[in-house]
Amino acid sequence: MPQDVTADDSRSPTHAELLSRPIAFIGFMGAGKSTMAELTAARLGREWFDTDRLVVERCGRSIPDLFAAGEQSTFRALERQVIAELLIGEPAVISLGGGALEDADTRDAVFEHAFVVNLAVSWDDVKAELPTLMQTRPLLQNRTETEIHELFLRRQATYRKAHMRVRVPRGDLEAAADYVLSALMG
């Protein structure tokens, strides 16, 4: 079963408010944001958007290509624009890239206009996946384990501000999605 479900009542909207807002999944690379957001959207009958995919569609280039060309700022600008548009559209379920909230304007907008769910992963879980993550995530390429750990720790401060924090186990994604939805609607 998923663990560590927490919600800060001072920041948690009512059920009616939740249904009128986008739901944004945040967390470190490899946490399962896209998968959990897609499953949650299907259960709620909402559209699901993955911000990384939308950026790629808009610019016609892959994220690794953008990063390899030194165009991380181009990627972040498109990401900021995509997220801003999603936050003012019909309530949807959104999976944000792991670093999307490092931009202060994006972070403020997401926390103001969406119900934010952090899919929490431990450093041990990330560390176990590092060989794969380092091959598939451009931001992690050419970084040491120590540098990645520092990035992980730095992002935790923002992730802890989420309206809800859920630690989901690897494996049965359907059961985990049911649990997340139950916690959201609880």
ABEGO torsion letter per residue (X at the ends): XBBGBBBBAAABBBAAAAAABBBBBBEBBGAGAAAAAAAAAAAAGBBBBBAAAAAAAAAGBBAAAAAAAGAAAAAAAAAAAAAAAAAABBBBBBBBBAAAAABAAAAAAAAAABBBBBBBBBAAAAAAAAAAAAAABAAABGBBAAAAAAAAAAAAAAAAABABBBBBBBEBAAAAAAAAAAAAAX
